[in-house]
Amino acid sequence: QVQLVESGGGLVQPGGSLRLSCAASGFTLDSYAIGWFRQAPGKEREGVSCVSRRLGSTNWIDSVKGRFTTSRDNANNTVYLQMNSLKPEDTAVYYCAARAGPWLCPRRSAEYGYWGQGTQVTVSS
């Protein structure tokens, strides 16, 4: 049974950092692409980044480039989203999602069949 569990969210001041974790079970990371998505209140869910064995990691949103880094630890079957220099506009519920196949990192959320429950990130002074 495929399961994804996010953790690491919380309240942080602007300019601070958080590291989100996405612990996967029921499958091995090498065979899947893992995407990070976020949804702010009143807004649509948007893709943040993705990591796959074939493509490595990529950020989809210009505003997070240089601040967010996605990595994975195959030994622990966990994907991380390191978020630095956080801004109030980064406030959202962050989700990780898995898509079978190590080759592609599609940006459309509908391409991902498995989702975690989400973790709240609030950036505020």
C-alpha positions, 0 to 999 in steps of 0.5 A: 500500500502506497503511503506518503506522510509529510512533516516539518511544517510550522510557523516561521518568521520571514527569512527563516527556514524549514525542511519538509519531509515526505516519508514514503512507504509501500514503494521505492523512490527509485521507481517514482517521481515525487512532486511537491505542491502547495495550496494557499487559502483561496488559491489553486494548488500549484506545483513547487518542485519535483525529483526523479531518478532520471531528471534529478530535481527541478523547481517549477516556480520562479519565485522559489528558485534559489531558495527551495531545494528538493532532495531525496534519501533513498536509504530512508525512502524520504524526500525533502523540501528545504525552504530558505529565505521564506516569505509570507507568500510561501504560506500554504499547505504543502503536499507531496505526491508520487507518480509511478515511473522514474523518467518524468516530472510532470507539473500537472497535479492530476498526473500524480496518483498518490498524495500525502495529507499535507503539512501547513507552512505559515510565514509570518512575523 
